[in-house]
Amino acid sequence: MKFRVYEEKEATEEPVVTLRLRIYYDDGAELSAADSDGNILPCGHLITLPLDGTVKRLEAVNPDLGFQLDHRGRIKLAEED
């Protein structure tokens, strides 16, 4: 038998997003938001990393995850210097 202790969190604590990296050896990798068991959340697919070295932002990301999204529901990119 295993036990887990419930820890009450303060309301001001920022939400934590668990990330899961799935590697597809023929196609690259995908970064997704997951629950505590590693299951990908609905609309939790964030980006793919194809073998050609590019990064593809995926559309329709769940806004409840807290990422800044563009008009297509993709994670916004930071301005680079």
C-alpha positions in Angstrom: 0.0 0.0 0.0 1.2 3.5 -0.8 0.2 6.8 0.9 0.2 10.3 -0.5 0.0 13.3 1.9 -2.3 16.1 0.7 -0.6 19.4 0.9 -2.9 22.4 1.1 -1.6 25.2 -1.1 -2.0 28.9 -0.7 -4.4 30.5 -3.2 -1.7 32.9 -4.4 0.5 30.1 -5.6 1.0 30.0 -9.4 -0.3 26.9 -11.1 2.2 24.3 -12.2 2.2 22.9 -15.7 3.7 19.4 -16.0 5.4 18.9 -19.3 5.9 15.6 -21.2 8.4 15.1 -23.9 7.5 12.3 -26.3 10.3 11.2 -28.6 9.3 9.8 -32.0 12.5 8.4 -33.4 11.3 8.6 -37.0 9.7 12.1 -36.8 11.3 14.0 -33.9 9.7 14.9 -30.6 6.6 16.6 -29.2 6.2 18.6 -26.0 2.8 18.5 -24.3 1.1 19.4 -21.1 0.3 16.4 -18.9 -1.5 15.4 -15.7 0.3 14.0 -12.7 0.2 10.5 -14.3 1.8 11.6 -17.6 -1.4 11.6 -19.6 -1.6 14.4 -22.1 -4.3 17.0 -21.2 -7.0 17.9 -23.6 -5.6 20.5 -26.1 -2.3 20.0 -24.3 -0.1 19.5 -27.4 2.3 22.5 -27.4 5.1 22.2 -29.9 6.8 19.6 -32.1 10.5 19.3 -32.8 10.9 17.7 -36.3 14.1 16.1 -37.3 14.9 19.0 -39.7 15.8 21.2 -36.6 12.8 23.5 -36.7 10.2 24.1 -34.0 6.5 24.0 -34.9 4.0 25.7 -32.5 0.7 23.7 -32.4 -2.7 25.4 -32.6 -5.6 25.3 -30.2 -3.6 25.1 -27.0 -5.8 25.0 -23.9 -6.0 28.6 -22.6 -6.5 27.3 -19.0 -2.9 26.1 -19.0 -1.8 29.8 -18.6 0.4 30.2 -21.6 0.2 33.5 -23.6 -1.5 32.5 -26.9 -1.8 34.1 -30.3 -5.1 34.4 -32.3 -4.6 30.8 -33.5 -4.2 29.4 -30.0 -0.4 28.9 -30.4 2.1 29.8 -27.6 3.4 33.3 -28.3 7.1 33.7 -29.0 9.3 36.0 -26.9 10.9 38.9 -28.7 14.5 38.2 -29.4 17.4 40.7 -29.4 
